[in-house]
């Protein structure tokens, strides 16, 4: 059965991502995603999807996988209400393998360690679940390399990954780099 992946055409623009004001003393909050975060997460992810940097994620997908996601929130520059400035997911594939997905950081918040903190949190979550390996498919290899991931051969992945990949619109022309982190109890 085909799967519908939300895509944007040239006449459609994604929901706008609000401006963010991060004061020098502001402490963005890292926490598990809540259903109230879904529209902010979708707007942030789909801003990158519109540039073909990542796969689009609609609200239905995000509601169905909310337990996989972590968010970082900070005050909106106009209302002061917390908005999602970063999000990402840890998707468990098998007893020994998980994938980090949908890492997105608000453009105005990049370069502050927010993305690195989010990835570190997802890696720690993977450790706490007792999963020894976590990988990512990415176009930002240098970022993930700085987070401790190393490139690997896609052919080394088990079939369960390819079942997931076969649902992707990029399956036959994937331009993403596979990167892996091996975890152990000594870290």
Backbone as a printed PyTorch tensor [residue, N CA C, xyz], in Angstrom:
tensor([[[ 0.8410, -1.1690,  0.0000],
         [ 0.0000,  0.0000,  0.0000],
         [ 0.8920,  1.2400,  0.0000]],

        [[ 0.6520,  2.2040, -0.9120],
         [ 1.4640,  3.4120, -0.9480],
         [ 1.2400,  4.2590,  0.3020]],

        [[ 2.2570,  5.0060,  0.6530],
         [ 2.1810,  5.8920,  1.8130],
         [ 2.2330,  7.3270,  1.3140]],

        [[ 1.3770,  8.1750,  1.8410],
         [ 1.3720,  9.5870,  1.4590],
         [ 2.3740, 10.3330,  2.3240]],

        [[ 3.3460, 10.9320,  1.6770],
         [ 4.3290, 11.7690,  2.3630],
         [ 4.0020, 13.2100,  1.9930]],

        [[ 3.6930, 14.0580,  2.9760],
         [ 3.3470, 15.4360,  2.6340],
         [ 4.5180, 16.1370,  1.9560]],

        [[ 4.2640, 16.7960,  0.8550],
         [ 5.2680, 17.5580,  0.1250],
         [ 4.6670, 18.9230, -0.1900]],

        [[ 5.5050, 19.8920, -0.4240],
         [ 5.0430, 21.2270, -0.7500],
         [ 5.2790, 21.4740, -2.2250]],

        [[ 4.2640, 22.0260, -2.9130],
         [ 4.5000, 22.4310, -4.2850],
         [ 4.8550, 23.9130, -4.2710]],

        [[ 5.1240, 24.4630, -5.4490],
         [ 5.6130, 25.8360, -5.5100],
         [ 4.5640, 26.8630, -5.1010]],

        [[ 3.2750, 26.4930, -5.1240],
         [ 2.2200, 27.4360, -4.7440],
         [ 1.9090, 27.3870, -3.2530]],

        [[ 2.4270, 26.3990, -2.5660],
         [ 2.0860, 26.2020, -1.1590],
         [ 3.3110, 26.4980, -0.3050]],

        [[ 3.1100, 27.2210,  0.7750],
         [ 4.2120, 27.4970,  1.6830],
         [ 3.9160, 26.8610,  3.0250]],

        [[ 4.9510, 26.3750,  3.7020],
         [ 4.7120, 25.7720,  5.0040],
         [ 4.2810, 26.8150,  6.0320]],

        [[ 3.6710, 26.3230,  7.1110],
         [ 3.2810, 27.1910,  8.2180],
         [ 4.5260, 27.9540,  8.6850]],

        [[ 4.4230, 29.2700,  8.8730],
         [ 5.6150, 30.0350,  9.2390],
         [ 6.1240, 29.6780, 10.6410]],

        [[ 7.4330, 29.7470, 10.7770],
         [ 8.0640, 29.5260, 12.0720],
         [ 8.2570, 30.9010, 12.7050]],

        [[ 7.7180, 31.1200, 13.9070],
         [ 7.8160, 32.4450, 14.5190],
         [ 9.2480, 32.8120, 14.8880]],

        [[ 9.4830, 34.1050, 15.0040],
         [10.7890, 34.5750, 15.4610],
         [10.9700, 34.1890, 16.9170]],

        [[12.2230, 34.0630, 17.3120],
         [12.5280, 33.6660, 18.6820],
         [13.4760, 34.6850, 19.2830]],

        [[13.2320, 35.0100, 20.5430],
         [14.1100, 35.9060, 21.2840],
         [14.7660, 35.1000, 22.3900]],

        [[16.0580, 34.8500, 22.2350],
         [16.7850, 34.1380, 23.2870],
         [17.6690, 35.1390, 24.0240]],

        [[17.2330, 35.5070, 25.1960],
         [18.0280, 36.4010, 26.0310],
         [19.2880, 35.6580, 26.4740]],

        [[20.3050, 36.4020, 26.8550],
         [21.5410, 35.7610, 27.2890],
         [21.3140, 34.8980, 28.5280]],

        [[20.3260, 35.2590, 29.3350],
         [20.0530, 34.4730, 30.5430],
         [18.9210, 33.4570, 30.3280]],

        [[18.3790, 33.3940, 29.0990],
         [17.2770, 32.4650, 28.8160],
         [17.7720, 31.0310, 28.8860]],

        [[16.9460, 30.1850, 29.4450],
         [17.2490, 28.7510, 29.5500],
         [16.2110, 27.9810, 28.7400]],

        [[16.5470, 27.6630, 27.4830],
         [15.5990, 26.8370, 26.7230],
         [15.3440, 25.5190, 27.4580]],

        [[14.1110, 25.0160, 27.3460],
         [13.7370, 23.7940, 28.0480],
         [13.7590, 22.6060, 27.0890]],

        [[14.5000, 21.5590, 27.4600],
         [14.5470, 20.2970, 26.7210],
         [13.6340, 19.3190, 27.4440]],

        [[12.6690, 18.7540, 26.6900],
         [11.6970, 17.8500, 27.3220],
         [11.0670, 16.9530, 26.2610]],

        [[10.3700, 15.8920, 26.7090],
         [ 9.6100, 15.0790, 25.7580],
         [ 8.5280, 15.9290, 25.1010]],

        [[ 8.2610, 15.6540, 23.8410],
         [ 7.2290, 16.3940, 23.1100],
         [ 5.8500, 16.0920, 23.6860]],

        [[ 4.9760, 17.0800, 23.5700],
         [ 3.5790, 16.9480, 23.9670],
         [ 2.7140, 17.2020, 22.7350]],

        [[ 1.4750, 16.7710, 22.7900],
         [ 0.6050, 16.9810, 21.6330],
         [ 0.4670, 18.4680, 21.2920]],

        [[ 0.5770, 19.3450, 22.2730],
         [ 0.4850, 20.7830, 22.0190],
         [ 1.6620, 21.2910, 21.1830]],

        [[ 2.7360, 20.5140, 21.0780],
         [ 3.9240, 20.9220, 20.3230],
         [ 3.8500, 20.5520, 18.8480]],

        [[ 2.8810, 19.7350, 18.4630],
         [ 2.8720, 19.1470, 17.1200],
         [ 2.9050, 20.1860, 16.0110]],

        [[ 2.0940, 21.2240, 16.0940],
         [ 2.0740, 22.1950, 14.9970],
         [ 3.3820, 22.9740, 14.9110]],

        [[ 3.9870, 23.2900, 16.0370],
         [ 5.2950, 23.9440, 16.0240],
         [ 6.3780, 23.0410, 15.4700]],

        [[ 6.3200, 21.7580, 15.8290],
         [ 7.2900, 20.7870, 15.3090],
         [ 7.1220, 20.6510, 13.7960]],

        [[ 5.8770, 20.5280, 13.3420],
         [ 5.6060, 20.3720, 11.9170],
         [ 6.0940, 21.5900, 11.1330]],

        [[ 5.8400, 22.7830, 11.6470],
         [ 6.2930, 24.0010, 10.9710],
         [ 7.8140, 24.0310, 10.8600]],

        [[ 8.4930, 23.6860, 11.9350],
         [ 9.9580, 23.7000, 11.9460],
         [10.5270, 22.6550, 10.9880]],

        [[10.0350, 21.4300, 11.0690],
         [10.5170, 20.3550, 10.2000],
         [10.2160, 20.6790,  8.7380]],

        [[ 9.0080, 21.1540,  8.4650],
         [ 8.6080, 21.3840,  7.0830],
         [ 9.2630, 22.6020,  6.4610]],

        [[ 9.7950, 23.4890,  7.2880],
         [10.6010, 24.5860,  6.7630],
         [11.8540, 24.0070,  6.0870]],

        [[12.4550, 23.0120,  6.7220],
         [13.6160, 22.3420,  6.1310],
         [13.1990, 21.4350,  4.9760]],

        [[12.0470, 20.7920,  5.0830],
         [11.5660, 19.9160,  4.0120],
         [11.3290, 20.7120,  2.7280]],

        [[10.8560, 21.9410,  2.8630],
         [10.6240, 22.7830,  1.6890],
         [11.9260, 23.0440,  0.9320]],

        [[13.0450, 22.9860,  1.6170],
         [14.3680, 23.1470,  1.0000],
         [15.0050, 21.8140,  0.6460]],

        [[14.2330, 20.7180,  0.7570],
         [14.7070, 19.3500,  0.4840],
         [15.8940, 18.9420,  1.3510]],

        [[15.9200, 19.4380,  2.5770],
         [16.9750, 19.0850,  3.5170],
         [16.5530, 17.9010,  4.3860]],

        [[15.2530, 17.7130,  4.5680],
         [14.7400, 16.5780,  5.3390],
         [13.3540, 16.2320,  4.8330]],

        [[12.8530, 15.1070,  5.3080],
         [11.5150, 14.6730,  4.9280],
         [10.4520, 15.4680,  5.6700]],

        [[ 9.3850, 15.7840,  4.9750],
         [ 8.2690, 16.4940,  5.5860],
         [ 7.5830, 15.5800,  6.6030]],

        [[ 7.0200, 16.1860,  7.6240],
         [ 6.2470, 15.4580,  8.6320],
         [ 4.9930, 16.2530,  8.9090]],

        [[ 3.8630, 15.6440,  8.6370],
         [ 2.5840, 16.2880,  8.8890],
         [ 2.1050, 16.0120, 10.2920]],

        [[ 1.0480, 16.7130, 10.7140],
         [ 0.5240, 16.5110, 12.0640],
         [ 0.1280, 15.0680, 12.3640]],

        [[-0.4830, 14.3700, 11.4080],
         [-0.9010, 12.9930, 11.6920],
         [ 0.2980, 12.1220, 12.0500]],

        [[ 1.3660, 12.2140, 11.2740],
         [ 2.5740, 11.4380, 11.5760],
         [ 3.1120, 11.8070, 12.9590]],

        [[ 3.1760, 13.1010, 13.2400],
         [ 3.7410, 13.5480, 14.5170],
         [ 2.8780, 13.1270, 15.7030]],

        [[ 1.5600, 13.1980, 15.5810],
         [ 0.7020, 12.7060, 16.6600],
         [ 0.9300, 11.2110, 16.8880]],

        [[ 1.0230, 10.4500, 15.8090],
         [ 1.1790,  9.0040, 15.9230],
         [ 2.5360,  8.6030, 16.5050]],

        [[ 3.5390,  9.4690, 16.3680],
         [ 4.8940,  9.1540, 16.8390],
         [ 5.3690, 10.1190, 17.9270]],

        [[ 4.4460, 10.7840, 18.5940],
         [ 4.8020, 11.8120, 19.5740],
         [ 5.7370, 11.2860, 20.6530]],

        [[ 5.5760, 10.0090, 21.0350],
         [ 6.4130,  9.4450, 22.0910],
         [ 7.8770,  9.3060, 21.6680]],

        [[ 8.1760,  9.3780, 20.3720],
         [ 9.5610,  9.3010, 19.8810],
         [10.2820, 10.6460, 19.9840]],

        [[ 9.5490, 11.7400, 20.0970],
         [10.1190, 13.0810, 19.9350],
         [10.4930, 13.7700, 21.2440]],

        [[11.5550, 14.5580, 21.1390],
         [11.9670, 15.5000, 22.1760],
         [11.9010, 16.8840, 21.5350]],

        [[11.6400, 17.8880, 22.3510],
         [11.6270, 19.2700, 21.8640],
         [12.4570, 20.1420, 22.7910]],

        [[12.8660, 21.2650, 22.2340],
         [13.4570, 22.3380, 23.0290],
         [12.5880, 23.5530, 22.7550]],

        [[12.1320, 24.2000, 23.8200],
         [11.2630, 25.3640, 23.6840],
         [11.9350, 26.6060, 24.2490]],

        [[11.4850, 27.7720, 23.7520],
         [11.9730, 29.0720, 24.2250],
         [10.8670, 30.0920, 23.9870]],

        [[10.9620, 31.2580, 24.6150],
         [ 9.9040, 32.2650, 24.4700],
         [ 9.8430, 32.8710, 23.0710]],

        [[ 8.6350, 33.0490, 22.5660],
         [ 8.3810, 33.7590, 21.3200],
         [ 8.7820, 35.2180, 21.5260]],

        [[ 9.3720, 35.8540, 20.5240],
         [ 9.8720, 37.2220, 20.6870],
         [ 8.7570, 38.2550, 20.8720]],

        [[ 7.5240, 37.9210, 20.4730],
         [ 6.4320, 38.8870, 20.6090],
         [ 5.5250, 38.5900, 21.7960]],

        [[ 5.0880, 37.3570, 21.9190],
         [ 4.1080, 37.0260, 22.9560],
         [ 4.7450, 36.5440, 24.2550]],

        [[ 5.9760, 36.0760, 24.1780],
         [ 6.6290, 35.5170, 25.3560],
         [ 6.2290, 34.0770, 25.6300]],

        [[ 5.2700, 33.5360, 24.8480],
         [ 4.8620, 32.1390, 25.0220],
         [ 5.9350, 31.2090, 24.4740]],

        [[ 6.0540, 30.0590, 25.1090],
         [ 7.0540, 29.0890, 24.6480],
         [ 6.6770, 28.5330, 23.2860]],

        [[ 7.6820, 28.4750, 22.3960],
         [ 7.5100, 27.8570, 21.0840],
         [ 8.6150, 26.8280, 20.8970]],

        [[ 8.3840, 25.9120, 19.9850],
         [ 9.3720, 24.8700, 19.6800],
         [10.4880, 25.4890, 18.8540]],

        [[11.7210, 25.4270, 19.3810],
         [12.8760, 25.9280, 18.6270],
         [13.7490, 24.7950, 18.1080]],

        [[13.4860, 23.5800, 18.5730],
         [14.2310, 22.4170, 18.0760],
         [13.4180, 21.1730, 18.3800]],

        [[13.5870, 20.1760, 17.5250],
         [12.9250, 18.8970, 17.7750],
         [13.7280, 17.7860, 17.1180]],

        [[13.4730, 16.5810, 17.5710],
         [14.1150, 15.4060, 17.0010],
         [13.5100, 14.1650, 17.6240]],

        [[13.7250, 13.0320, 16.9570],
         [13.1060, 11.7910, 17.4090],
         [14.1280, 10.6670, 17.5090]],

        [[13.8430,  9.7370, 18.3970],
         [14.5750,  8.4780, 18.4850],
         [13.5730,  7.3760, 18.1630]],

        [[13.7880,  6.7170, 17.0450],
         [12.8780,  5.6680, 16.5870],
         [13.5630,  4.3150, 16.7650]],

        [[13.0340,  3.4790, 17.6380],
         [13.6100,  2.1590, 17.9050],
         [13.1870,  1.2150, 16.7840]],

        [[14.1740,  0.5780, 16.1590],
         [13.8990, -0.3440, 15.0600],
         [13.9570, -1.8040, 15.4910]],

        [[14.8370, -2.1170, 16.4320],
         [14.9990, -3.4910, 16.8990],
         [15.7050, -3.4350, 18.2420]],

        [[15.9610, -4.5900, 18.8360],
         [16.5550, -4.6260, 20.1740],
         [17.9550, -4.0280, 20.2200]],

        [[18.6260, -3.9670, 19.0820],
         [20.0090, -3.4770, 19.0780],
         [20.2290, -2.2680, 18.1810]],

        [[19.1580, -1.6330, 17.7200],
         [19.3260, -0.5570, 16.7480],
         [18.1980,  0.4670, 16.8370]],

        [[18.5820,  1.7450, 16.8280],
         [17.6210,  2.8490, 16.7950],
         [18.1120,  3.8860, 15.7970]],

        [[17.1890,  4.7230, 15.3590],
         [17.5130,  5.7800, 14.4080],
         [17.1070,  7.1260, 14.9830]],

        [[17.9790,  8.1070, 14.8320],
         [17.6380,  9.4860, 15.1580],
         [17.0670, 10.1030, 13.8920]],

        [[15.9000, 10.7560, 14.0410],
         [15.1790, 11.3190, 12.9050],
         [14.7600, 12.7580, 13.1650]],

        [[14.5450, 13.4720, 12.0880],
         [13.8730, 14.7860, 12.1050],
         [14.5220, 15.8000, 13.0420]],

        [[15.8460, 15.8470, 13.0650],
         [16.5210, 16.8730, 13.8670],
         [16.3800, 18.2070, 13.1490]],

        [[15.7190, 19.1480, 13.7920],
         [15.5140, 20.4750, 13.2160],
         [15.7190, 21.5160, 14.3070]],

        [[16.4950, 22.5450, 13.9990],
         [16.7500, 23.6460, 14.9240],
         [16.3700, 24.9440, 14.2200]],

        [[15.6080, 25.7690, 14.9020],
         [15.1970, 27.0820, 14.3860],
         [16.4330, 27.8040, 13.8470]],

        [[16.2930, 28.3970, 12.6530],
         [17.4290, 29.0880, 12.0280],
         [18.0320, 30.1500, 12.9510]],

        [[17.1980, 30.8510, 13.6960],
         [17.6800, 31.9050, 14.5850],
         [18.3620, 31.3960, 15.8460]],

        [[18.3510, 30.0900, 16.0540],
         [18.9230, 29.5120, 17.2720],
         [20.1280, 28.6210, 16.9880]],

        [[20.5530, 28.5700, 15.7440],
         [21.6850, 27.7130, 15.4080],
         [22.9920, 28.3140, 15.9150]],

        [[23.9650, 27.4420, 16.1360],
         [25.2680, 27.8850, 16.6110],
         [25.3340, 28.1210, 18.1080]],

        [[24.3320, 27.6910, 18.8530],
         [24.2840, 27.8920, 20.3070],
         [24.3550, 26.5860, 21.0820]],

        [[24.5990, 25.4660, 20.3810],
         [24.6880, 24.1720, 21.0500],
         [23.3500, 23.4900, 21.2640]],

        [[22.2780, 24.0650, 20.7390],
         [20.9430, 23.5130, 20.9440],
         [20.7870, 22.1750, 20.2330]],

        [[21.2230, 22.1070, 18.9860],
         [21.1520, 20.8550, 18.2350],
         [21.9890, 19.7670, 18.8710]],

        [[23.1690, 20.1320, 19.3190],
         [24.0540, 19.1690, 19.9790],
         [23.4260, 18.6470, 21.2760]],

        [[22.7940, 19.5310, 22.0470],
         [22.1270, 19.1100, 23.2870],
         [20.9710, 18.1650, 22.9840]],

        [[20.2400, 18.4560, 21.9360],
         [19.1210, 17.6010, 21.5450],
         [19.6120, 16.2130, 21.1370]],

        [[20.6480, 16.1490, 20.3050],
         [21.2000, 14.8530, 19.8830],
         [21.7530, 14.1050, 21.0850]],

        [[22.4510, 14.7900, 21.9710],
         [23.0030, 14.1350, 23.1710],
         [21.8780, 13.5440, 24.0220]],

        [[20.7720, 14.2540, 24.1200],
         [19.6270, 13.7520, 24.8840],
         [19.0420, 12.5000, 24.2400]],

        [[18.9350, 12.4900, 22.9180],
         [18.4070, 11.3210, 22.2150],
         [19.3610, 10.1310, 22.3250]],

        [[20.6540, 10.3920, 22.2800],
         [21.6470,  9.3200, 22.4550],
         [21.5570,  8.7610, 23.8720]],

        [[21.4040,  9.6340, 24.8480],
         [21.2670,  9.1720, 26.2360],
         [19.9940,  8.3540, 26.4160]],

        [[18.9390,  8.7570, 25.7560],
         [17.6850,  7.9960, 25.7900],
         [17.9080,  6.5970, 25.2110]],

        [[18.6640,  6.5380, 24.1390],
         [19.0040,  5.2540, 23.5160],
         [19.7810,  4.3820, 24.5040]],

        [[20.7530,  4.9750, 25.1810],
         [21.5300,  4.2450, 26.2050],
         [20.6220,  3.7190, 27.3080]],

        [[19.7170,  4.5630, 27.7780],
         [18.8480,  4.1570, 28.8910],
         [17.9110,  3.0210, 28.4900]],

        [[17.6250,  2.9190, 27.1970],
         [16.8070,  1.8050, 26.7090],
         [17.6310,  0.5310, 26.4990]],

        [[18.9610,  0.6480, 26.6170],
         [19.8410, -0.5050, 26.4390],
         [20.0990, -0.8530, 24.9860]],

        [[19.9620,  0.1040, 24.1060],
         [20.1880, -0.1240, 22.6750],
         [21.6410,  0.2400, 22.3590]],

        [[22.4170, -0.7140, 21.8220],
         [23.8470, -0.4830, 21.6470],
         [24.2660,  0.3290, 20.4250]],

        [[23.3650,  0.5250, 19.4560],
         [23.7490,  1.2720, 18.2520],
         [22.6290,  2.2300, 17.8560]],

        [[23.0390,  3.4230, 17.4300],
         [22.0910,  4.4130, 16.9360],
         [22.6850,  5.0110, 15.6650]],

        [[21.8300,  5.1810, 14.6560],
         [22.3130,  5.7410, 13.3980],
         [21.4110,  6.8750, 12.9480]],

        [[21.8830,  7.5640, 11.9180],
         [21.1390,  8.6600, 11.3170],
         [21.4710,  8.6750,  9.8330]],

        [[20.4750,  8.9940,  9.0200],
         [20.7020,  9.3360,  7.6150],
         [20.5910, 10.8470,  7.5510]],

        [[21.6060, 11.5110,  6.9800],
         [21.6660, 12.9640,  7.0830],
         [22.3400, 13.6160,  5.8820]],

        [[22.0650, 14.8880,  5.7050],
         [22.8040, 15.7330,  4.7760],
         [23.7390, 16.6600,  5.5480]],

        [[23.7570, 16.5430,  6.8650],
         [24.6000, 17.3660,  7.7390],
         [25.6400, 16.4870,  8.4310]],

        [[26.4700, 15.8230,  7.6310],
         [27.4460, 14.8740,  8.1680],
         [28.4280, 15.5300,  9.1400]],

        [[28.8440, 16.7500,  8.8720],
         [29.8120, 17.3840,  9.7760],
         [29.2010, 17.6330, 11.1500]],

        [[27.9180, 18.0290, 11.1920],
         [27.2530, 18.2260, 12.4840],
         [27.2360, 16.9280, 13.2850]],

        [[26.7700, 15.8490, 12.6560],
         [26.6950, 14.5770, 13.3750],
         [28.0820, 14.0190, 13.6830]],

        [[29.0570, 14.2920, 12.8280],
         [30.4390, 13.9090, 13.1320],
         [30.9230, 14.5920, 14.3990]],

        [[30.5670, 15.8660, 14.5680],
         [30.9280, 16.6000, 15.7830],
         [30.1860, 16.0900, 17.0130]],

        [[29.0900, 15.3740, 16.7960],
         [28.3340, 14.7770, 17.8990],
         [28.8050, 13.3580, 18.2130]],

        [[29.8210, 12.8630, 17.4970],
         [30.3860, 11.5430, 17.7860],
         [29.9590, 10.4300, 16.8530]],

        [[29.2260, 10.7520, 15.7920],
         [28.8170,  9.7400, 14.8200],
         [29.9120,  9.5640, 13.7680]],

        [[29.9670,  8.3720, 13.1850],
         [30.9340,  8.0820, 12.1250],
         [30.2040,  7.5080, 10.9220]],

        [[30.7020,  7.8400,  9.7290],
         [30.1020,  7.3080,  8.5100],
         [30.2210,  5.7990,  8.4800]],

        [[29.2380,  5.1510,  7.8700],
         [29.2600,  3.6940,  7.7330],
         [28.6430,  3.3230,  6.3990]],

        [[28.8320,  2.0730,  6.0220],
         [28.2800,  1.5660,  4.7720],
         [26.8220,  1.1670,  4.9940]],

        [[25.9360,  1.6900,  4.1830],
         [24.5170,  1.3860,  4.2910],
         [24.2370, -0.1040,  4.1740]],

        [[25.0600, -0.7990,  3.4190],
         [24.8590, -2.2310,  3.2060],
         [25.0180, -3.0310,  4.4900]],

        [[25.6000, -2.4380,  5.5120],
         [25.7810, -3.1230,  6.7950],
         [24.5240, -3.0990,  7.6720]],

        [[23.4980, -2.3980,  7.2320],
         [22.2700, -2.2920,  8.0240],
         [21.3790, -3.5130,  7.8200]],

        [[20.6550, -3.9100,  8.8660],
         [19.7480, -5.0560,  8.7300],
         [18.5190, -4.7100,  7.8780]],

        [[17.8100, -5.7440,  7.4630],
         [16.6560, -5.5850,  6.5740],
         [15.5710, -4.6830,  7.1590]],

        [[15.4160, -4.6510,  8.4710],
         [14.3670, -3.8280,  9.0910],
         [14.5130, -2.3580,  8.7030]],

        [[15.7490, -1.8990,  8.5160],
         [15.9820, -0.5130,  8.1060],
         [15.4700, -0.3000,  6.6870]],

        [[15.7040, -1.2710,  5.8250],
         [15.3060, -1.1170,  4.4290],
         [13.7910, -1.1500,  4.2790]],

        [[13.0970, -1.8250,  5.1740],
         [11.6340, -1.7780,  5.1590],
         [11.1950, -0.3360,  5.4070]],

        [[11.8100,  0.3120,  6.3740],
         [11.4960,  1.7180,  6.6620],
         [11.8880,  2.6100,  5.4780]],

        [[13.0890,  2.3870,  4.9480],
         [13.5780,  3.2280,  3.8500],
         [12.7280,  3.0910,  2.5940]],

        [[12.1610,  1.9240,  2.3710],
         [11.3660,  1.7040,  1.1590],
         [10.1250,  2.5950,  1.1290]],

        [[ 9.7310,  3.1450,  2.2630],
         [ 8.5750,  4.0490,  2.3390],
         [ 8.9540,  5.4980,  2.0070]],

        [[10.2350,  5.7500,  1.8840],
         [10.7360,  7.1150,  1.6930],
         [10.7000,  7.5110,  0.2210]],

        [[10.3000,  8.7450, -0.0750],
         [10.2930,  9.1960, -1.4670],
         [11.6930,  9.2800, -2.0800]],

        [[12.7340,  9.2930, -1.2520],
         [14.1070,  9.3470, -1.7530],
         [14.7180,  7.9550, -1.9420]],

        [[13.9530,  6.9040, -1.7290],
         [14.5000,  5.5490, -1.6840],
         [15.3980,  5.2180, -2.8820]],

        [[14.9710,  5.5400, -4.0770],
         [15.7430,  5.1660, -5.2600],
         [16.7970,  6.1890, -5.6490]],

        [[16.8070,  7.3140, -4.9950],
         [17.8060,  8.3430, -5.2960],
         [18.2540,  9.0480, -4.0180]],

        [[18.5380,  8.2560, -3.0290],
         [18.8980,  8.8060, -1.7170],
         [20.2510,  9.5150, -1.7830]],

        [[20.2850, 10.7330, -1.2670],
         [21.5190, 11.5100, -1.2360],
         [22.0450, 11.6850,  0.1900]],

        [[21.4280, 10.9870,  1.1440],
         [21.8270, 11.1450,  2.5360],
         [22.9970, 10.2280,  2.8860]],

        [[23.7630, 10.6510,  3.8740],
         [24.9260,  9.9120,  4.3550],
         [24.5240,  9.1540,  5.6080]],

        [[24.8860,  7.8900,  5.6860],
         [24.6250,  7.0980,  6.8800],
         [25.7290,  7.3010,  7.9010]],

        [[25.3300,  7.5690,  9.1420],
         [26.2980,  7.7670, 10.2270],
         [25.8210,  6.9740, 11.4410]],

        [[26.7590,  6.3560, 12.1410],
         [26.4490,  5.4440, 13.2420],
         [27.2360,  5.8560, 14.4880]],

        [[26.6380,  5.5740, 15.6480],
         [27.3390,  5.6940, 16.9200],
         [27.1320,  4.3810, 17.6620]],

        [[28.2310,  3.7590, 18.0500],
         [28.1680,  2.5500, 18.8610],
         [28.2360,  2.9620, 20.3240]],

        [[27.2850,  2.5240, 21.0970],
         [27.1910,  2.8800, 22.5100],
         [27.6350,  1.6950, 23.3410]],

        [[28.2180,  1.9750, 24.4800],
         [28.5350,  0.9070, 25.4110],
         [28.3170,  1.3980, 26.8220]],

        [[28.3750,  0.5030, 27.7810],
         [28.0830,  0.8460, 29.1830],
         [29.1910,  1.6520, 29.8410]],

        [[30.3520,  1.7570, 29.1920],
         [31.4780,  2.4740, 29.8240],
         [31.3650,  3.9790, 29.6630]],

        [[30.4710,  4.4760, 28.7960],
         [30.3830,  5.9170, 28.5520],
         [29.5950,  6.6280, 29.6100]]])
